[in-house]
Amino acid sequence: MNQQPRQVVVKATRDPGTEDLPLPAYMTAGAAGMDLVAANREPIVIAPGARALVPTGLRLEVPVGFEGQVRPRSGLAARAGVTVLNSPGTIDSDYRGEVKVILVNLGEEEFAVLRGDRVAQLVVAPVTRADVVVDHVGRLSTSARGEGGFGHTGGFDEPASGSGGKGGPT
């Protein structure tokens, strides 16, 4: 069974001076994400531990009922330790500003972002909206997991609120 992915149209405009850059594109037939490229005029150097806001020169009109997700590129993370900080970054269907990518350098060396570098992936995904209903009695249904949270399956305690410490083995 060879089912084709759902197709949606995302309208785009380019900022002046970015016409030479490629539009987001799928690099393989099975790719879920389209590559986004940097539109900076000068190199952006990101020191180890630092972050930078990288322009793409694109403005998108994502269809209602969908979102754009800005995700890291695995090769960039593996080779240089550079990733998208707020991953996935969300492009709402009513946002019309320039798409920018927050990159963070978790590597040990400076990283230079050059114009035209593939810096992130754009995934267009359906959105589900929820209605939050408060139970004034204060009871939720029980589950096997209960209140087990951060790292509960690995034997670590969650740090006390506001302590800034790390949980340790239990």
N, C-alpha and C positions, 0 to 999 in steps of 0.2 A: 504494500500500500504506500504509494508515493504522494503524500498530501502536500500541496503547495502552501507556503505561508500566506497569511492574510495580507493584502496590499492596502495601504492607506496613502493618501497624498498629503505631504507636508510642504506647504508653500514656504519659499525662502526669498530673502533679499540679501544682497551683498552691500557692505559698507563701501563707500568710495575708496578706490585704491586697492581693492582686494580681488578684482576681476581675474587676476592671473592665478589665483589659488583654486584648487579643485573643490568642487562641491562634495559634501559627505557622500561616501560611496562604500558599498559592500565589496570587500576584496576577494571573497570567494562565494560560490553559489550557496553554501550552507551557513554563511556568516550571519549572526544575529545583530551585530553592531556595525554601523558605518563609521569609518575613520573621520575624525575631526582634525583639521590642521591649524597650526598657529599662524596668525596674521600679523604678528609684531614686525615692525620695520627694522628694529635693531635687536641684536641678541638679548635675551633675558637670561641672566646668569642666576641660578638658584644655588645658594650655599648649602652645605649639609645642614639639615635640621630646619631650613627655611622654606618658605612657601612663596608662590607668585601667582598672580592673576594673569592668565594668558588669553589674549583676545583671539577670536576666530573670524571676526569680520562678518559673521552671519546673524541674521535675525530670522526666526522661524515662526510659522503659524501652525502649531500642532493642532490637529482636529480635536474638537470637543469630545470627551470620552477617552482621550489618550494623553500620555505625557511623554516627554523626551527624557531619557535617563542618560546622564553623562557618566561614563564608567572608565576605569583605567584600562590601559593597554597592557596585557600581560608581559609582552617582550620588554617594554620600557621598565616595568617594575623589576623583572628578573635581571636585566642587564645593568641598570643604573640605580635601582632603588627609588625610582620616581613614580609616584602614583597620584591619583585624584584624591584630594583630601576629604571632601564631603561626598564620598561615593555611596550610592549614586547621587549625583547632583540632579535636581529635578527642574525640568522646563515645563511649566504649567501651560495649559492650552490658552490662557489669556495673557501670557507674557509676550511682549513684542520687542524687548530690548536685545542688545547684542548678547549672544551666547559666549560666555567666558568660562574658562576652565581653571579651577584652583589646583595647581600642582604643588606637591610637597616633595622635597628631596630627603629621603630616608637613607640615602647612600652615604658613602664616606668621602666623596669627591664632589667638587662643584659640577653642576650640570647646566649646559647652555641650551636654551630653546631657540632654534633658528626659524626664521620665516619658512613656512611650508612643512615643518616637521609634523608628523602625525603624533598628536599628544593625548588623544582620548578616543573613546568610542561613543557613538550616539545610538541608543536603543529606543525605538518607539514602542510603547507598551500600553495596553488598555488599563484604564483606571476603574477601581471599584470605590464607591463612596459609601460611607457608613453613617448610620444614625446611632449616636451614643445615647443610651437610655439608662438613667440612674435608678438603681434599685434602692428605694428609701429604707427598706428593711435592712439593707447592708449585707445581703447574702448572695454569693455567686455559687454556681454549681461546683461540686467537688470534682477533683481530678486526681489521677495517680501522682502527678507531678506536684500538685499543691502550690506552695510558694517558693519552690526551688528556683533560684535565679541564676545570676552570673556565675558560670563555672560549676554549677551544682553537680553535673555528671562527672566532673574531673576531680572531685574531692577538695575543692577550694571554697573557703568562706568568702562571702562578699564583704568588702570593707565597710566599716561603720560610716554612716552618712556624714559627709563633710570632713572625714579624717584624712583623705588623700592618700591613705596607705594602701598596701596591697594585701589581698586576702592570702592566708597561708593554708597549708595542708591541714585537713582535719583528722 
